[in-house]
Amino acid sequence: MKIIGVIPSRYQSSRFPGKPLAEICGKPMIYWVYQQVMKVKEFDEVYVATDDSRIEEACKKYDMNVIMTSDKHQTGTDRLGEVAEKIEADFYVNIQGDEPMIEPETIQKVITYKLEHPDTEVINTITPIKEEMEITRNTCVKVVTNAQDDGIYLSRSPIPYPKKGQDITYYKHLGLYGLTRKALQFYSSAERTKLEKIEDIEMLRFVENHINIKFVTVDSATIGVDCPEDIGRVEAVMNSRK
């Protein structure tokens, strides 16, 4: 089974323009993400997928595999679909480009599940929500699954709703997921679905078309970079590990 890792990387960002090239300990952030992903021994190849020549140049400078993609994609999964058209593999793992300290073991959980369940087409990751404010934050996508870890629904609203006020654990969707070539070909050819457009959640395209999503629970203790202020936090942790 050929497995490749793909790190989508866009220069434009409403909160942090140029984020992939933001300097962390003397090197661009995308460099650090790539180095962490390269530690996953199951990957046959790793690529940065970008639509920006500045990111392409940075990747080449540091000898990182890079593939140029269209700037017309509406979702990261669409971009991953273009990669699947250009590079043949059996399974593609999408890794967020703004987590310079992502643990290789976290990525390996997606791959391990695929190797143990080879017929699975779509594998996503979730993690328990630990900050109460995230439950109602609409930038945080909540997920409910059944007893077999199949996805039932994803929403920006708090789900499930505890009618009797009982304490429950909410789970949020992460940007780490894997899809087969077949699943990506379907996604790229299918129209955006009703609920996908309402919620603006790309994975609902699979749910609404009765394509099962398996969810793997992981620990998300890494520091993501959402704004310039996060750079200092990441550098502090990196320097403490030297």
Secondary structure, 3 states (H helix, E strand, C coil): CCEEEEEEECCCCCCCCCHHHCEECCEEHHHHHHHHHHCCCCCCEEEEEECCHHHHHHHHHCCCCEEECCCCCCCHHHHHHHHHHHCCCCEEEECCCCCCCCCHHHHHHHHHHHHHCCCCCEEEEEEECCCHHHHHCCCCCEEEECCCCEEEEEECCCCCCCCCCCCCCCEEEEEEEEEEHHHHHHHHHCCCCHHHHHHCCCCHHHHHCCCCCEEEECCCCCCCCCCCHHHHHHHHHHHHCC
